[in-house]
Every structure is written in structure tokens, then in C-alpha cells.
């Protein structure tokens, strides 16, 4: 999946970024995609570890916490 430039710009605006160069928006989108991919993989792993194929909210929350705990 690829975040569109327009969607990324709107997201940035929601958090106070009024102006950003195209390269910055593209890089931000890339980082978000990578982070989402990492969280998704970790959440899937946690679900699988419990014998489930379905990722639950708690898996996503745990995946995010695990990511921040390793920093």
C-alpha cells in the first residue's frame, strides 16, 4: 500500500504543518508506511503466538508498546 501525497499532506496539516516540500511529504509517507508495516507484522506475530489468525486490537496495542519499549 502506498499513502498518497494528498492524504499525507492532509495528515501533516492536521498536526500543524502548513507548508512542506514535496520531498519531505514523500519521505514522511515512506516512514509512515514502514512503521505501519512493522506494527502489522508484530501484531500478526502476537496473534499467531496465541494460536489466532485474526489480529485483535490488543495485538496492535501490544505491537506499538513493544516498538516503543525497544527504543
N, C-alpha and C positions, 0 to 999 in steps of 0.2 A: 504494500500500500504506500502511496505517496501523498503527503499533505500538499494541497495546492498552495500556491503563493498567496492567493487571495485569502484563503482560510487562515494561513499563518499570519498574514498582516492584520487580519481582524483580531486574532488572538493576542497579538502584540499590543494592539490598540486598547484592548480590554484591560491590559495591565500597565497602561500609561506610556507606551512607546508611540509617540505621534509620528515620528519620521524614522525610516530605516532604509539603508541602501539595499538594493536587490540582493547583493551578495550576502548581507547579514541575514536577510529574511530566509534565503535559501539555506544558509548554514544552520539557522535556528530550526527550520523544518527537518533537516537531516538529523540533528541532535534529538529532537522530539521523537522521530521515527525510531532511532536507535534505542532510546530509553524505553519506549513503548514495547519494542521487540524484546528487550531484555526482561522487562517486567512480565510480559506474556509468557516467555519461556520459563521463568522462575515459577509463575503461578501454575502453569501446566505441570511442572515437575512436582510441586507441592500436592496438587490434586492426585497425580499418578501415585505418589508416595502413599496416599491414603486409599488407593485402590479405586479411584474415580477417574472417569474420562471428562467429566464436567467440571470446569473451573467455577468456583464459587467466589463470592465477594471476599470472604475471609482469606482465600488464596491470594487474591490481588493485594489485599492489605498487608498480608504477611510478606509477600514478594517485595513490596515497597519498603517495608520496615527492614527486611534483610539487606536491601540495597543500601539503605542509609546507615545500617549498622556496620557495614564493611568499609565505610569512609573513614 
